[in-house]
Amino acid sequence: MKVVIVTGAGGLIGSQAVTHFASSASLVVGIDNDMRSQFFGPEASTNWVVDDLTKTVENYRHYGVDIRDTDAINQIFAEYSTDIDLIVHAAAQPSHDWAAKDPIVDFTVNANGTLNLLEATRHHAPDSVFIFTSTNKVYGDTPNHLPLMELEQRWELDPEHPWAEHGIPEEMSIDQSTHSLFGVSKLSADTMVQEYGRYFDMKTAAFRGGCLTGPDHAGAELHGFLAYLMKCTVIGRPYTVFGYKAKQVRDNIHASDLIAAFDAFYQAPRVGEVYNIGGGRAINCSMLEAIALCEELSDKTLEWTYTDENRIGDHMWYISDIRRFKNHYPSWGFTHDLRSILAEIHDSMAERWLAE
């Protein structure tokens, strides 16, 4: 029997992983205790996603377990033991601002929770593949010290810089920068995933994501940039832009394309890998550009205000250099562009929020 374990199974990436791997696994085990609703309020709850997975995915089994609960995690892994073939770890506290409110919860979820899962994997399923959903925030605010140029609608990297053509590679330093407490907790988990690979010869990878998005994202003000922006546009909720003249740039990747990258690694795993992953030069936008596209697709005007104070550790410009992953897995590629991503999000938001 081939078992796939997915943490954060009700979230954007977790739920996409469940539906994707259900077609090839004997059983998909989901772990999610809906902490997203505790972080961001009832609108951000993922219970509706878990209910849908339970009803529609025949070989899905759900555990409402906290990944910080060492005993409970060990019991789950012991139950399936060497039948476990893959772990997709997507559970997290994902917000800069929330982390500052409760650093202990943030760190124990992101760092200690990841350690629990790695230890359980090492003891019960050491030959399995372990994939961690990391973040570009592991680099802190170092990207802000690049030679950036202010254009009419966005910040852009000086075209003379060696990273201008492809974006930021894995070689960027993680030191001497302000990460935010969230960035630190994720960096701790990220390096632990790498270390378990190298030290214990486990098949692990940390995928340092840009803006991960898609129509099933439970976007909230503190997390889920494109989803929450479109939600505000669709339902007429005011939106606040924090700093950088609303010209900050993010690269964006559809959840299904990210899971396809996970699957490529799963099919031909490596030891202790780390990849920058996102839309790269192909799929990126500034805040001003995203607002304009949301308004165009929804045929509505977003009511937004601007404050000069940026979020601590936030990026002015971040575009992922995805060449390392592409070199290792050349058959992988994008199936969604920015317009199609936002169109899917719009249709999902209109169906969910305007129908109520």
C-alpha positions, -999 to 999 in steps of 0.1 A, spaced: 0 0 0 13 35 -9 3 62 16 8 99 11 6 122 42 -4 159 37 -2 184 65 -23 215 62 -46 194 41 -74 220 42 -52 248 29 -45 260 -6 -14 238 -12 -25 209 10 -59 205 -6 -43 206 -40 -18 180 -30 -46 157 -16 -66 158 -49 -34 154 -70 -19 125 -52 -52 107 -45 -51 95 -81 -19 75 -76 -18 67 -39 -37 39 -21 -45 63 7 -40 100 13 -38 110 50 -46 146 58 -36 164 89 -52 197 97 -68 212 128 -81 244 112 -56 267 129 -60 291 100 -94 302 115 -76 308 148 -50 329 131 -72 349 108 -108 345 119 -138 324 108 -137 337 72 -103 320 68 -115 286 81 -106 257 60 -132 233 74 -153 236 43 -124 224 22 -118 194 45 -155 186 44 -154 186 6 -123 164 5 -138 139 29 -169 137 7 -153 137 -28 -120 119 -24 -127 82 -17 -92 73 -5 -89 103 19 -86 99 56 -85 130 79 -69 136 112 -77 169 131 -43 169 148 -20 197 157 15 191 142 30 203 175 15 173 193 44 149 192 26 119 205 -3 123 181 20 127 151 40 97 161 8 76 164 -2 85 129 32 77 114 35 45 134 0 34 121 11 36 84 49 31 90 69 20 59 37 22 37 43 60 38 58 69 5 55 107 5 50 135 30 39 169 18 43 194 46 22 225 40 9 233 75 21 266 89 15 299 106 20 320 74 18 356 84 45 382 92 21 403 113 5 375 132 39 361 142 47 393 160 15 390 180 24 356 193 60 345 185 58 314 206 29 299 187 44 310 154 78 293 162 63 261 177 40 256 147 65 264 120 98 251 135 88 226 162 60 212 142 83 206 113 108 189 136 81 166 149 73 155 113 109 150 104 116 129 134 84 108 128 95 103 92 130 93 102 118 67 127 88 53 109 93 59 71 130 68 65 128 58 28 99 82 21 101 115 3 97 146 25 87 179 8 85 211 27 66 242 17 91 269 26 91 306 17 112 333 1 110 351 35 140 330 45 161 356 28 147 384 50 148 419 36 181 413 17 162 416 -17 155 452 -7 192 460 -8 194 451 -45 198 481 -69 162 487 -76 148 512 -101 114 529 -97 93 527 -128 58 540 -133 39 509 -121 66 489 -103 100 485 -88 124 467 -111 159 454 -107 187 473 -125 191 455 -159 228 456 -154 226 434 -123 235 397 -129 202 385 -115 180 409 -136 173 384 -163 162 354 -142 155 367 -107 168 358 -72 187 325 -69 192 302 -40 227 317 -35 213 349 -19 225 352 17 201 345 45 223 365 70 225 401 81 189 409 73 155 415 90 134 384 84 103 391 105 97 365 132 77 345 107 107 344 84 129 332 112 106 303 122 103 292 86 141 295 81 146 273 111 123 247 96 138 251 61 174 244 73 162 215 95 146 199 64 179 203 45 199 189 75 177 158 79 184 151 43 222 156 45 228 142 80 204 112 78 206 107 40 168 114 37 151 124 5 140 159 15 134 192 -3 126 227 8 107 247 -18 111 284 -11 79 297 -26 70 331 -40 33 340 -40 14 307 -39 -21 312 -51 -52 297 -67 -90 297 -65 -92 276 -33 -72 301 -13 -89 312 19 -74 347 15 -72 369 45 -58 404 51 -26 391 67 -21 363 42 -30 354 6 -22 385 -14 -39 378 -47 -69 359 -33 -77 386 -7 -72 414 -32 -97 399 -55 -121 391 -27 -121 427 -17 -126 438 -52 -155 414 -57 -174 421 -25 -166 458 -22 -144 456 9 -118 483 15 -82 473 9 -50 488 24 -17 488 7 13 489 30 43 509 17 66 510 -13 43 533 -32 21 503 -41 48 492 -66 61 462 -47 65 432 -71 58 395 -64 61 365 -87 30 342 -86 25 305 -91 -7 285 -93 -11 258 -67 -15 231 -93 18 241 -109 35 240 -76 21 205 -68 33 194 -102 68 205 -92 64 185 -60 54 155 -80 84 158 -103 107 158 -72 88 129 -58 93 108 -89 130 115 -89 140 126 -54 173 140 -43 189 145 -8 187 177 11 176 199 -18 164 235 -18 147 253 -46 134 288 -52 100 283 -68 75 308 -81 63 324 -113 97 337 -120 101 362 -149 71 346 -166 44 353 -140 48 384 -118 31 417 -110 33 448 -89 5 457 -65 -7 485 -88 -7 460 -117 -26 434 -97 -52 460 -87 -58 470 -123 -62 434 -134 -86 426 -105 -107 456 -115 -106 446 -152 -117 410 -146 -144 419 -121 -156 450 -138 -155 467 -104 -135 494 -88 -115 485 -57 -117 509 -28 -82 510 -16 -61 533 6 -23 536 10 -1 539 41 36 547 39 45 522 66 56 489 50 54 456 68 86 446 87 107 423 65 85 428 35 100 427 0 100 456 -25 108 433 -53 110 395 -54 111 373 -85 123 337 -81 151 323 -103 136 289 -110 165 276 -131 179 252 -105 146 233 -103 141 235 -141 176 221 -147 169 192 -124 134 186 -138 133 200 -173 99 185 -182 81 207 -156 66 239 -167 38 264 -161 2 257 -171 -13 290 -158 -4 327 -165 -13 357 -143 -46 365 -161 -59 329 -159 -49 326 -122 -68 358 -113 -97 348 -135 -100 315 -116 -98 333 -83 -124 358 -94 -149 331 -104 -144 312 -72 -148 344 -51 -179 355 -69 -195 320 -64 -186 318 -27 -191 353 -15 -217 370 -37 -240 340 -34 -244 345 4 
